[in-house]
Amino acid sequence: MEQKEVSLNIAGMTCAACANKVEKGLSRMEGVEEANVNFALERTTIKYDSSVVDTKEFEAKIEKLGYQVIHAKTEFDISGMTCAACANRIEKRMNKLEGVSAANVNFALETLSVEYDDRVVKPNEMSEVIKKLGFSLIPKQETRETVDHKEKEIDRQYGKFIFSAILTLPLLWTMVTHFELTAFLYMPGMFMNPWVQLALSTPVQFIVGAQFYKGAYQALKNKSANMDVLVALGTSAAYFYSIYLGWEWMRAGSQGMPELYFEAAAVIITLIVLGKLFEVRAKGRTSQAIQKLLGLQAKTARVIRDGEEVELPVEEVMAGDTVVIKPGEKVPVDGEILEGRSALDESMITGESIPVDKSIGDPVIGATINKNGSIKVKATKVGKDTALSQIVKVVEEAQGSKADIQRMVDKVSGIFVPVVVVIAIATFLIWYFVVTPGDFRSALIPTISILVIACPCALGLATPTSIMAGSGRAAEMGLLFKGGEHLENTQVIQTVVLDKTGTVTKGQPELTNVSVSGRFDEKEVLYFVGSAEKNSEHPLAQAIVNGIKERGISLSDSSDFEAIPGYGIRAIVDDKEILAGTRKLMNQHSIHMENADSLMAELENEGKTAMLIAIEKEFAGVIAVADTVKETSKEAISRMLDLGLEVIMLTGDNERTAKAIAKQVGISNVIAEVIPEQKSAEIEKLQKQGKKVAMVGDGINDAPALAVADIGMAIGTGTDVAIEAADITLMRGDLNSVADAIHMSRKTMRNIKQNLFFAFIYNTAAIPIAAIGLLAPWVAGAAMAFSSVSVVLNALRLQKVKFTK
């Protein structure tokens, strides 16, 4: 079994019932493990066995269900073809490429046109595949585009609305003049004529309303029901009953004016189309986070090819290329600096506002900005492998996945429409036989109102729009939720377990204290100890050397260097013997240490590693090194405690050091001296106490604990293994992101509950009001249309959530 995953954009869905229909249809296909359809995002994500089924079969199934799959399109010029067989070869190979739905080669024009899923395959990957066949693909910059079906849908709905509004306005005018307060308004007599009303309403019913009839037909053909069924039933009942009344009026000699309902059907359709227009526009805004992320990417790159600098589209850059990046330019790909020094603004990826100094050998991230120096970079990751592309992928998957609460709502909305149809029929029968016996007209009005008001669109949009807006806003601030379920589950976290090194602390030891003895000068002591430690590979020695260099002290070479395990080091600098290490080392060389013990104990109680220094057998002082706490850790932990969370520090360090660090940041609960293999067991102990636990870490040794925890949060500056094992990636490397993630989860779930409350209340309250005849059909149409818009607008408030910088 070869499991794969594919995402497809779908057009033509009108409500949550449509999404349920597609989801069920795909889920029943052989070889499909799981299919999720996001109505708000208009996308399906399918996990499947590629040895049993392929994407073309999914597309065929979606088409059969009455919807369309939307693809990106691009065109290439082809060089190297010599005959029609070459064209056939290219076409066949492209059509077999995963993610490509259609590829056509025009041998005469030497062009290739491709329809593809741009989340699965990129133009530069197509070029690589065809290059192996012996041909070259040259992208047509002026014709390459991604089809924006949302923009087309907006234009289409706008055109329909204007056309429908022009024809509906006279009909609406006839209805308005029926009211007592507006009876004084002038009404041309011709608009009251049944046949004029028929002429005005028919294009609205069957041209503008054709989308509802088509949708209803497809739904019923596939043994399901959706919003289109309700709208088609309700408006058709009003329209055809009005024709019948007009016919009876004519048979009766055209005396007086009959009470017709053409205007009700036309107004309902016009208002629903207007609501759809607003809804599509608002839904487009929920995916702005993805567009913002994609907009960060550089469009072109300056690459050295055959010894010359050439500017290419970023899609054509290949791994191994040397890329030249000048000051002020965006880094086009992920890579490693080959030449030059600079400071890079990585805030768009990590959220860190301070530029990071980079030199030869340092990694660079695509979409970051080169601030001052010119650099040459070796491209290591291009296309869909870059950090930015991976971030976009994670956000898209999160927006396309379903939270548990959404699955429950989907089940409800799936049976809602058939139940409403039954209620509408029952209402008609009660009115016709009980309330107003034999009065068809009186029975029809509440029936139409029920059919129109009860559409479950708002219910279907309530959860996915909030998930999209919430995860998108979180991504802008460096919080990557890997799925809607993680965004949902983070809100219930009670206990946060923090790794120490690299999470609470910086993860890199620093020289923190220098105390000299007697006649010695601080600069002199640092010169000798730095020169001695320069040859050591121990991390603490490197921290000492770096700290001394940062103080502007130049160091010399040493001789006779000796590392003494468990004791320290010995070396000769400028013909003087230098000792640096523990009390044991000093005692071994019979060196008398004045007042050193109390100072050593004080430093060690602060969680620092202290070392004694001797020069030419004379005690010279004490230096201390520590893994210092991140500047933001104390504030972040205070915020977690304010959120009502229990905070625990879990570390392999000794208890005294761990408690010293914990005290600095305000953590009272410490689990120390835990070997990496035991970290996950400690998480399980907490879970057995009934606690919902989040684990925060950055190292390989944190990966098992991250996987076991209810929610695993990986510091984005950590290892790939930790990030892969986690449910949330914190790109900023700042513990404030933990509080932000929990805050965002709670805000999103509150927003979802608001949406669901109003959607359920709206549907359940409106149906009985309509059933007793207190809701006019046109009012029902307006309320139904704008309920969906209100849900989406409420979800969009999540895009304004503020985070700690």
Summary of the structure (lengths in Angstrom):
residues: 805
radius of gyration: 34.9
end to end distance: 45.8
largest distance: 129.0
contacts: 2885
relative contact order: 0.09
helix: 52%
strand: 21%
